Amino acid sequence: MKRLITGLSLISVLFGIMTLDYYFIYGSLSIYKEGMPIIPIFSDLLIWIFLIISVYELYSCYSKNGYSLFKTPLIIVAFAIYPVYFLLEFFKGWGVYGILLTIAVGIIIELIFFTFSNKEKTKINDLFAELSIFLYPVLLLSFAFIMSKLTSGIYFVTFATFLAVASDSFAYWVGSLLHKKFPKQLCPNISPKKTIVGGIGAIFGGIFSAMVFWLFFEVGGITSGANMNTIIANCNYKLFFEATEISQLWRSGLVYAAIGIIGCFISEI
């Protein structure tokens, strides 16, 4: 029940973010004037929160396994990367350089700390462990800022997050329901409670989440009238294949199903 409540709460937050971004970008609460770069702030803030949490998680994992890491460079990069990106993107269109600059500064600070550290406590392995956090998750998650602006944060960020949440939730539900009949473990050394049958359930979760977005954006885009068409157009969403009726959307349905399956595997990994 706790897992269900958590999943439904996060899904509610996602749709709330979609609504806020839409009205602050395209609706009556729009803060953008013609010619201004459109940045989906609320979607980006969600990514930023995920990034900060991910940095903390990896720092904790390394620390629990005996690595000696410096907190200061990680804190600076995790909390500064989005403000720097946003300001440079909004005023100069240089958001990519803001991300790279922030990470570069973090690496320089890390090297300074390492150079003057006690070499009996801090080894070269500790340095590479901390540098790896700048790559994953910081750099990789930062790409989502760029992609949400180039495509649509309202669609892209919420879809990616919803797919991961649905896959995880279905894995938990199916695994909890069938683990006694099918107790074979998936990766016992990493997560002893995960079973193969739960992993199969995750695939259905990925497909389910993909079909929800297919129904909303593809089917909804050609069947729900002008208002829905306007919303989808404002999200910079275009149909995968040219279509005028539902019967022509089977190809995009297959594409979405494939995205759900591939996304599920990536999510589990």
MOMORA-V731393 format. One line per field, one symbol per residue. ss: DSSP state (@ for helix, = for strand, . for the rest). psi: psi as a letter, one per 20 degrees, with the letter a starting at -180 (. if undefined). burial: I if it has 24 or more other C-alpha atoms within 12 Angstrom, else O. A space follows every 10 residues. Layout:
ss: ???
psi: ???
burial: ???
This chain:
ss: .@@@@@@@@@ @@@@@@@@@@ @@@@@..... .......... @@@@@@@@@@ @@@@@@@@@@ @@@@...... @@@@@@@@@@ @@@@@@@@@@ @...@@@@@@ @@@@@@@@@@ @@@@@..... ...@@@@@@@ @@@@@@@@@@ @@@@@@@@@@ ..@@@@@@@@ @@@@@@@@@@ @@@@@@@@.. ....===... =====@@@@@ @@@@@@@@@@ @@@@@@@@@@ @@@.@@@@@@ @@@@...... .....@@@.@ @@@@@@@@@@ @@@@@@@@.
psi: hghgggghgh gggghggggg gghigibijp jprpiqpopn ghghhggggg ggggggghgg ggghjjqoqp hghgggghii ggggggghgg hikkhghggh gghggggggg hggghjroih horhhhghgh hhhhgoiggg hhhhgghhgh eohhggghgg ghgggggggh ggggghhjhh hmipqgmhhg nhiprghhhh hhghgggghh hghggggggh hjijahgghg ghghjkpqqg qpqirhijjh ghghgggggg gghggggg.
burial: OOOOOOIOOO IOOIIOIIII IIOIIIOOOO OOOOOOOIII IIIIIIIIOI IIOIIIOIIO OIOOOOOIII IOIIIIIIII IIIIIIOOII OOOOIIIIII OIIIIIIOII IOIIOOOOOO OIOOOIIOII IIIIIIIIII IIIIIIIIII OIIIIIIIII IIIIIIIIII IIIIIIOOIO OOOOOOOOOO OOOIIIIIII IIIIIIIIII IIIIIIIIII IIOOOOOOOO IIIIIIIIIO OOOOOOOOIO OIIOOIIOII IIIIIOIIO
